[in-house]
Amino acid sequence: MSQVPPLWTTDALARAMGGRLTGSPAPAVRDLSIDSRTLEPGEAYVAIRGLTHDGHAFAPAALERGAALAIVSQAWAATAPPGAFLVVADPLKALEAAGKAARARTAAKVVAVTGSVGKTSTKEALARVLSREGRTHAPPKSFNNHIGVPLTLARMPAGSQFAVFEIGMNHAGEITPLSRMVKPDVAVITNIEPVHIENLGSIEAIANAKAEIFAGVEHGGAAVLPRDSRFFDRLARAARAAGIDTIVSFGDHEEADVRLLRLVLSAECSTISARVMGTDVTYKLGSPGRHLAANSLAVLAAAKLAGADLAVSALALAEMRAVSGRGERTQRRLNGDSFTLLDESYNANPVSVRAALAVLASTGRAGQGRRIAVLGDMLELGAEGPALHAGLAGSLQEAGTDLVFCSGPLMENLWKALPAHMRGAYAATAADLEPLLVRALKAGDIVMVKGSRGSRMAPLVENLKARYPLVASEDLHQGAA
């Protein structure tokens, strides 16, 4: 069996980062980490100075856990005890330099994904699809900011054949430097919606900020754009202005290059017929939802542009499963029976909430079960926030929602807009809402939980999972027999 080559030799990493080695570091590193708690032996620890913690404080602990070396600043090393260090001017800048060096040494086809909604699920679908074709590198989580992107780049093995990156932003100007680091061969924009509008001021400004992804696209590269968006022409102009000649559109629109022809939604999956750049294909998507079906069109477009086989890519989409925080569906034990938990707690905005409600609506109820929406505040919506929250009342009714539980000052606007028979409970915080929800739960219920990260809905979900054990798949099969 051939041995897997190291991610970096220590000397090569030192050259890439422009630093000097001290002590007795290992000759090579198997990975890079910015978290001493999860670091594995043989990895290099990068001491990043964050908003609340300075990673240098954990460098000694990282070495005790078996780190090959710790990447630290000159200022810190000057007063630190001797150790196996790679001393640099600034660890974050050094990480960026290593990321650029990793990009320069690979021949991988690189895809970068941005958009207001669906970045992570699209990135994960692309990684699964491309891994059918060859060695594919992608971040394990939403590493889409000024730290996560260079970290993902620096962790890219030299022999990668494909790579997928997610690029996010909260303000204008953030995507440009990240795109120039990643240098994508294919840039994907999933959609443009009023997310982070509080920071950017208008949805037009959001479209312009997302279009920054074109800044780093390699010569001869391509852009994949949402044809149904009212900003399609704006995005296409920006792509052309950046020197991109190949623009592939996706959506329902009759002029879309990758066009949705037919969609059959069910509680567990979707069946899709599409015309992909002139070729008709029918495939299953392992996660339900119209929004995921739309993004699967972008996945097939990007995969084909990256050189993947269309038929193989379409087959791979059947294996997609929703993950924790992004539509994960589990059965939880309750009073000798069970209820369904739909975990959408990772983040929220008006578009993604409505998409989650559509999935809730498509989920069949068992016995006397009810469709229950548990909603926390949608943040960064600016002055329109109260009205956008209240405006969800109609969507909840259209989705056939039986009860709504709300937490947070913004969600109080929705609570007041709901008819009395739909009001489950309201509380100021998710923690205060949890016991009210627990008292109301009944066997057969379908409970969908969603909110922005700051609304603390994810801990509520974790508490529900801890309180109500998972129903094993074999138990489900026995119950259906």
MARKE-710278 format. One line per field, with one value per residue (C-alpha): residue in one letter; residue number from 1; x, y, z. Coordinates in Angstrom, 2 decimals, decimal comma. Layout:
! residues N
code = (A;...)
pos = (NUM;...)
x = (X;...)
y = (Y;...)
z = (Z;...)
! end
This chain:
! residues 481
code = (M;S;Q;V;P;P;L;W;T;T;D;A;L;A;R;A;M;G;G;R;L;T;G;S;P;A;P;A;V;R;D;L;S;I;D;S;R;T;L;E;P;G;E;A;Y;V;A;I;R;G;L;T;H;D;G;H;A;F;A;P;A;A;L;E;R;G;A;A;L;A;I;V;S;Q;A;W;A;A;T;A;P;P;G;A;F;L;V;V;A;D;P;L;K;A;L;E;A;A;G;K;A;A;R;A;R;T;A;A;K;V;V;A;V;T;G;S;V;G;K;T;S;T;K;E;A;L;A;R;V;L;S;R;E;G;R;T;H;A;P;P;K;S;F;N;N;H;I;G;V;P;L;T;L;A;R;M;P;A;G;S;Q;F;A;V;F;E;I;G;M;N;H;A;G;E;I;T;P;L;S;R;M;V;K;P;D;V;A;V;I;T;N;I;E;P;V;H;I;E;N;L;G;S;I;E;A;I;A;N;A;K;A;E;I;F;A;G;V;E;H;G;G;A;A;V;L;P;R;D;S;R;F;F;D;R;L;A;R;A;A;R;A;A;G;I;D;T;I;V;S;F;G;D;H;E;E;A;D;V;R;L;L;R;L;V;L;S;A;E;C;S;T;I;S;A;R;V;M;G;T;D;V;T;Y;K;L;G;S;P;G;R;H;L;A;A;N;S;L;A;V;L;A;A;A;K;L;A;G;A;D;L;A;V;S;A;L;A;L;A;E;M;R;A;V;S;G;R;G;E;R;T;Q;R;R;L;N;G;D;S;F;T;L;L;D;E;S;Y;N;A;N;P;V;S;V;R;A;A;L;A;V;L;A;S;T;G;R;A;G;Q;G;R;R;I;A;V;L;G;D;M;L;E;L;G;A;E;G;P;A;L;H;A;G;L;A;G;S;L;Q;E;A;G;T;D;L;V;F;C;S;G;P;L;M;E;N;L;W;K;A;L;P;A;H;M;R;G;A;Y;A;A;T;A;A;D;L;E;P;L;L;V;R;A;L;K;A;G;D;I;V;M;V;K;G;S;R;G;S;R;M;A;P;L;V;E;N;L;K;A;R;Y;P;L;V;A;S;E;D;L;H;Q;G;A;A)
pos = (1;2;3;4;5;6;7;8;9;10;11;12;13;14;15;16;17;18;19;20;21;22;23;24;25;26;27;28;29;30;31;32;33;34;35;36;37;38;39;40;41;42;43;44;45;46;47;48;49;50;51;52;53;54;55;56;57;58;59;60;61;62;63;64;65;66;67;68;69;70;71;72;73;74;75;76;77;78;79;80;81;82;83;84;85;86;87;88;89;90;91;92;93;94;95;96;97;98;99;100;101;102;103;104;105;106;107;108;109;110;111;112;113;114;115;116;117;118;119;120;121;122;123;124;125;126;127;128;129;130;131;132;133;134;135;136;137;138;139;140;141;142;143;144;145;146;147;148;149;150;151;152;153;154;155;156;157;158;159;160;161;162;163;164;165;166;167;168;169;170;171;172;173;174;175;176;177;178;179;180;181;182;183;184;185;186;187;188;189;190;191;192;193;194;195;196;197;198;199;200;201;202;203;204;205;206;207;208;209;210;211;212;213;214;215;216;217;218;219;220;221;222;223;224;225;226;227;228;229;230;231;232;233;234;235;236;237;238;239;240;241;242;243;244;245;246;247;248;249;250;251;252;253;254;255;256;257;258;259;260;261;262;263;264;265;266;267;268;269;270;271;272;273;274;275;276;277;278;279;280;281;282;283;284;285;286;287;288;289;290;291;292;293;294;295;296;297;298;299;300;301;302;303;304;305;306;307;308;309;310;311;312;313;314;315;316;317;318;319;320;321;322;323;324;325;326;327;328;329;330;331;332;333;334;335;336;337;338;339;340;341;342;343;344;345;346;347;348;349;350;351;352;353;354;355;356;357;358;359;360;361;362;363;364;365;366;367;368;369;370;371;372;373;374;375;376;377;378;379;380;381;382;383;384;385;386;387;388;389;390;391;392;393;394;395;396;397;398;399;400;401;402;403;404;405;406;407;408;409;410;411;412;413;414;415;416;417;418;419;420;421;422;423;424;425;426;427;428;429;430;431;432;433;434;435;436;437;438;439;440;441;442;443;444;445;446;447;448;449;450;451;452;453;454;455;456;457;458;459;460;461;462;463;464;465;466;467;468;469;470;471;472;473;474;475;476;477;478;479;480;481)
x = (0,00;1,41;1,93;-0,06;2,36;2,38;0,34;3,47;7,09;8,06;10,68;8,18;5,63;8,26;9,16;5,51;4,83;8,07;9,01;11,88;11,87;12,95;13,33;12,87;9,70;8,59;9,90;6,38;2,80;-0,30;-2,78;-3,27;-5,49;-6,58;-8,23;-5,98;-8,95;-9,52;-5,93;-4,60;-0,97;1,16;-0,86;0,51;-1,25;-1,81;-2,13;-4,77;-5,68;-9,50;-12,07;-12,34;-9,26;-5,63;-4,61;-1,07;-2,37;-3,08;0,16;1,85;-1,25;-1,20;2,41;1,54;-1,23;1,33;1,36;4,18;4,85;3,06;2,93;3,33;4,12;7,57;6,22;4,88;7,91;10,26;9,03;7,81;9,71;11,61;9,53;8,91;7,75;7,44;7,91;6,23;5,30;1,55;0,07;-3,06;-1,01;1,24;-1,81;-2,93;0,54;0,40;-3,05;-1,77;1,19;-1,13;-3,27;-0,20;1,13;-2,07;-3,55;-7,01;-10,14;-11,44;-15,08;-16,09;-19,66;-21,33;-24,91;-27,40;-28,87;-27,72;-23,95;-23,07;-25,52;-24,39;-20,74;-21,38;-23,32;-20,53;-17,93;-19,90;-20,44;-16,83;-15,46;-16,96;-14,55;-11,31;-9,58;-11,68;-10,84;-13,52;-13,94;-15,81;-17,90;-18,82;-15,23;-16,20;-14,62;-11,21;-9,87;-11,75;-10,94;-7,14;-7,20;-9,08;-6,63;-3,58;-5,07;-5,47;-3,25;-1,00;-2,47;-6,09;-7,94;-10,93;-11,54;-14,69;-14,72;-17,49;-17,11;-19,33;-19,56;-21,24;-19,99;-18,96;-15,34;-14,95;-15,34;-12,81;-9,61;-10,94;-11,76;-8,30;-6,83;-8,99;-8,66;-11,70;-12,08;-15,84;-17,67;-21,23;-23,79;-26,80;-29,13;-29,47;-31,76;-32,05;-29,57;-27,18;-29,15;-28,65;-24,92;-25,12;-28,11;-29,90;-30,42;-28,65;-25,59;-25,87;-25,85;-22,77;-21,01;-21,75;-20,45;-17,05;-16,50;-15,69;-12,57;-10,40;-11,77;-8,96;-8,54;-10,90;-13,06;-16,85;-19,70;-22,85;-25,73;-29,39;-31,51;-34,70;-33,15;-34,10;-30,40;-29,30;-28,47;-26,55;-24,52;-23,90;-22,63;-20,30;-18,98;-18,29;-16,63;-14,29;-13,29;-15,49;-16,82;-18,53;-21,74;-24,10;-27,53;-29,80;-33,42;-37,02;-36,61;-37,17;-33,83;-31,84;-28,91;-29,66;-33,44;-35,77;-38,37;-40,20;-40,02;-41,77;-41,36;-41,78;-41,01;-37,68;-36,36;-37,07;-37,27;-36,03;-36,06;-33,79;-32,12;-28,45;-26,73;-28,61;-28,75;-31,92;-31,35;-33,65;-32,29;-33,18;-32,02;-31,62;-32,87;-36,33;-37,13;-37,67;-34,74;-32,36;-33,70;-32,91;-29,39;-28,85;-29,09;-26,18;-24,28;-24,67;-23,67;-20,53;-19,59;-19,91;-17,85;-15,19;-14,99;-17,15;-19,39;-22,99;-24,62;-22,29;-22,86;-26,64;-26,49;-24,34;-27,00;-29,24;-26,79;-27,20;-28,58;-29,46;-27,09;-27,52;-28,79;-29,62;-32,73;-31,64;-34,69;-34,76;-37,35;-37,20;-38,79;-41,74;-44,10;-43,68;-44,07;-42,16;-42,19;-40,26;-37,61;-36,57;-33,39;-33,05;-31,37;-28,11;-29,35;-32,45;-33,75;-37,19;-36,29;-34,81;-37,67;-40,22;-38,17;-38,13;-41,89;-42,37;-40,50;-42,60;-45,74;-44,61;-44,04;-46,97;-48,42;-48,91;-52,18;-53,14;-49,74;-49,41;-47,08;-45,21;-42,86;-40,43;-38,92;-36,24;-35,34;-34,02;-31,17;-29,40;-32,58;-32,37;-35,38;-37,57;-36,98;-40,28;-42,38;-40,47;-41,12;-44,82;-45,02;-44,27;-47,80;-49,28;-46,56;-47,15;-50,84;-50,19;-47,86;-50,64;-48,80;-50,88;-48,88;-46,15;-43,69;-41,73;-38,78;-37,02;-38,09;-38,37;-40,44;-42,91;-44,07;-44,97;-46,59;-48,94;-49,77;-50,79;-54,40;-55,12;-55,54;-51,95;-50,30;-48,32;-46,25;-44,01;-40,93;-38,22;-35,44;-35,01;-34,07;-37,35;-39,30;-37,91;-39,97;-43,14;-42,45;-41,61;-44,92;-46,83;-45,18;-47,29;-46,56;-46,82;-45,89;-43,54;-41,38;-39,31;-36,85;-35,26;-33,61;-30,50;-27,45;-27,73;-31,24;-29,79;-32,12;-29,30;-28,85;-32,61;-32,37;-29,44;-31,43;-34,37;-32,05;-30,60;-34,07;-35,67;-33,55;-33,11;-35,37;-33,11;-33,75;-34,52;-37,21;-38,76;-38,80;-40,39;-43,04;-43,93;-44,15)
y = (0,00;3,37;5,84;9,07;11,96;14,66;17,77;19,89;19,21;21,50;23,23;23,83;25,24;27,55;28,80;29,32;31,24;33,22;32,17;30,62;27,33;26,97;23,98;20,49;20,43;17,28;16,98;17,16;18,06;16,03;18,91;22,40;23,36;26,59;24,80;23,20;21,27;19,22;19,12;15,67;14,56;15,52;18,62;22,15;24,57;28,11;30,66;33,05;36,15;36,28;38,72;37,02;34,77;34,92;31,54;32,02;31,24;27,69;27,04;25,18;22,97;22,22;21,05;18,90;17,28;16,25;19,13;18,87;22,55;25,76;28,76;31,84;35,54;37,06;39,26;36,28;34,04;36,71;36,12;32,50;29,45;27,59;25,24;23,70;26,90;28,36;32,03;34,50;38,18;37,47;33,92;34,90;36,54;33,48;31,24;33,32;32,95;29,16;29,12;30,98;28,60;25,59;27,03;27,65;24,09;22,26;21,47;20,93;22,33;24,77;25,75;28,60;29,07;32,16;33,40;34,66;31,22;27,66;28,13;25,28;22,71;23,54;23,24;19,87;18,59;19,65;17,96;14,71;14,89;15,70;13,06;10,50;11,81;12,15;13,35;16,24;18,75;20,75;22,25;20,06;23,01;26,54;27,78;30,74;33,81;35,52;32,70;29,69;30,25;30,51;27,60;25,46;26,48;25,69;22,26;21,36;18,39;19,02;16,02;17,19;16,90;19,01;21,52;23,26;26,43;28,40;32,18;34,31;37,94;40,35;43,55;44,82;44,19;40,92;38,50;40,12;39,18;35,68;35,09;36,27;33,74;30,85;31,70;29,61;28,05;28,12;30,69;29,90;32,37;30,50;33,49;37,10;37,78;40,46;38,77;41,07;43,98;45,83;45,99;46,61;48,94;47,54;44,31;45,90;46,34;42,67;41,66;43,80;42,27;38,73;39,61;40,22;36,47;37,12;39,10;36,02;33,75;32,25;33,15;30,99;30,33;30,32;31,79;29,90;32,31;32,12;32,88;33,38;36,17;39,73;40,46;38,00;40,71;42,71;39,62;38,66;42,18;42,02;38,62;39,89;43,01;40,71;39,01;35,91;34,79;31,55;32,30;29,41;30,13;27,81;27,84;27,59;30,32;29,15;30,68;28,97;26,90;24,40;24,37;22,66;20,79;18,81;18,54;15,99;16,72;14,18;14,19;12,38;13,35;15,07;13,71;16,15;16,31;18,94;19,98;20,52;22,50;20,61;17,18;15,87;14,14;12,77;12,23;11,97;14,41;12,79;15,86;17,40;21,00;23,18;25,40;22,43;21,23;24,65;24,59;21,05;22,59;24,86;21,83;19,96;23,05;23,61;19,91;19,74;22,91;21,39;18,36;15,87;13,32;14,55;11,14;10,21;13,59;13,23;9,77;11,08;13,62;10,80;10,26;13,78;13,95;17,01;17,66;19,04;22,61;22,46;20,34;17,21;15,02;12,60;10,60;11,11;8,92;10,39;8,59;5,17;6,63;9,32;12,75;14,15;16,83;19,00;20,81;24,06;25,92;26,97;30,33;32,11;34,80;35,26;33,18;30,25;30,24;29,98;27,19;25,32;25,82;24,27;21,18;21,15;21,31;18,34;16,16;13,88;13,80;10,60;10,09;13,21;14,80;18,50;20,60;22,86;25,72;26,92;30,21;32,52;36,00;36,57;39,02;41,68;42,69;46,38;48,64;46,15;43,47;43,84;43,84;40,89;38,86;39,72;38,90;35,22;34,73;34,14;31,63;29,71;29,45;28,40;25,66;24,19;24,93;24,03;25,71;28,34;28,89;32,16;33,59;36,93;40,59;40,49;37,31;39,00;40,85;37,50;36,30;39,29;38,75;35,10;34,02;32,85;29,17;29,02;30,49;27,83;30,03;33,09;33,74;36,37;33,81;30,34;29,04;30,35;28,93;25,41;24,25;25,63;23,61;20,48;20,63;20,93;18,07;15,05;11,83;12,22;15,91;17,34;20,04;22,39;24,67;27,67;30,96;33,04;31,85;34,75;33,65;30,52;28,00;25,49;24,88;24,40;21,67;20,01;19,98;18,36;15,71;15,05;14,81;12,64;9,68;8,94;6,24;3,67;2,94;-0,71;0,40;2,51;-0,48;-2,68;-0,08;0,05;-3,71)
z = (0,00;-1,00;1,82;1,75;1,26;3,95;3,37;3,75;4,56;7,38;5,25;2,43;4,87;6,35;2,88;1,95;5,15;5,07;8,61;10,55;12,42;16,05;18,34;16,89;14,78;12,99;9,41;7,96;8,90;8,08;8,40;9,81;12,73;14,41;17,38;19,99;21,41;18,26;17,01;16,13;16,55;13,57;12,68;12,65;15,00;13,72;16,53;15,22;17,20;17,24;18,57;21,97;22,24;21,22;19,84;21,16;24,64;23,47;21,56;24,46;24,86;21,14;21,36;24,37;22,30;19,72;17,24;14,72;15,36;16,30;13,96;16,14;15,84;16,35;19,15;21,10;20,45;21,80;25,36;25,10;26,37;23,63;21,49;18,09;16,45;12,98;13,77;11,41;11,43;11,59;11,70;9,76;6,99;7,00;6,63;3,65;2,11;2,59;1,00;-2,06;-2,30;-2,07;-4,88;-7,01;-6,65;-7,64;-11,04;-9,51;-11,15;-8,55;-7,99;-5,65;-4,39;-2,98;-2,71;-0,17;0,60;-0,01;-0,18;2,14;0,79;-2,76;-1,76;-0,13;-3,12;-5,46;-3,29;-3,35;-7,11;-7,96;-5,59;-7,99;-10,63;-8,67;-5,49;-4,27;-1,56;0,28;3,76;6,28;7,49;6,46;6,39;4,22;5,83;6,01;8,21;6,88;3,20;3,55;6,03;3,51;0,78;2,92;3,72;0,04;-0,91;-3,89;-5,72;-5,58;-8,88;-7,84;-5,07;-3,86;-1,76;-0,10;0,08;2,29;3,34;5,72;4,12;0,70;-0,21;1,71;-1,22;-3,57;-1,66;-0,94;-4,61;-5,61;-3,18;-4,40;-8,13;-9,13;-12,55;-12,00;-9,86;-8,72;-7,34;-5,96;-5,53;-4,40;-1,44;1,29;3,65;5,59;4,15;7,45;6,67;2,92;2,71;-0,34;-2,23;-5,22;-3,00;-2,01;-5,69;-6,29;-3,28;-4,43;-7,90;-6,32;-6,68;-10,35;-9,36;-9,00;-11,74;-13,80;-17,45;-19,50;-16,43;-16,17;-14,11;-13,10;-12,41;-11,32;-14,42;-12,39;-10,33;-11,20;-10,84;-13,52;-16,06;-13,43;-12,46;-16,09;-16,86;-13,87;-14,98;-18,48;-17,10;-15,16;-18,41;-18,09;-21,47;-20,42;-18,51;-17,75;-16,28;-14,30;-13,15;-14,34;-16,94;-20,49;-21,52;-18,75;-19,97;-17,21;-17,04;-14,60;-16,64;-13,95;-10,17;-7,97;-4,26;-1,47;2,23;1,80;-1,63;-4,93;-8,47;-11,08;-14,86;-16,35;-19,59;-18,81;-21,54;-24,22;-22,56;-20,88;-17,55;-14,82;-11,33;-7,66;-5,03;-1,62;0,30;-0,17;-1,03;-4,09;-3,09;-3,00;-6,35;-7,86;-6,45;-7,79;-11,27;-10,38;-9,08;-12,37;-14,36;-12,28;-12,32;-16,09;-16,53;-14,26;-16,53;-14,64;-16,38;-16,30;-15,84;-12,97;-11,33;-11,52;-9,94;-7,09;-6,09;-4,91;-2,05;-0,67;2,84;4,87;7,77;11,28;11,18;7,48;7,15;9,03;9,62;12,56;14,44;18,21;20,87;22,76;25,16;23,59;20,11;18,20;16,60;13,62;14,18;11,23;12,21;10,22;13,06;11,40;10,11;8,84;6,54;4,95;1,88;3,77;6,30;3,50;1,90;5,23;5,56;2,13;3,34;6,50;4,36;2,27;5,33;6,03;9,52;11,50;13,37;15,27;14,69;13,97;11,87;14,30;13,40;16,08;14,94;16,32;15,15;11,62;12,11;10,00;8,15;9,04;9,31;7,42;10,04;11,96;8,77;7,28;10,44;10,51;6,80;7,49;8,87;5,43;4,48;7,70;6,91;3,31;4,58;6,69;9,93;12,96;15,72;15,82;18,67;18,56;20,46;20,29;20,01;16,20;16,18;18,50;15,37;13,79;16,98;16,98;13,28;13,74;14,18;17,71;16,76;15,43;18,51;20,37;22,68;22,69;24,85;24,90;24,37;22,93;26,37;27,80;24,86;25,22;28,23;26,64;23,50;25,48;27,36;24,08;22,13;21,18;19,33;15,58;15,57;12,95;14,53;12,37;14,19;12,46;13,35;12,84;14,74;17,16;18,11;19,80;18,18;17,64;21,39;21,65;18,99;20,76;24,00;22,22;20,80;24,24;25,83;23,15;21,96;18,29;16,86;15,19;11,51;12,29;14,73;11,99;9,65;12,34;12,99;9,32;8,89)
! end
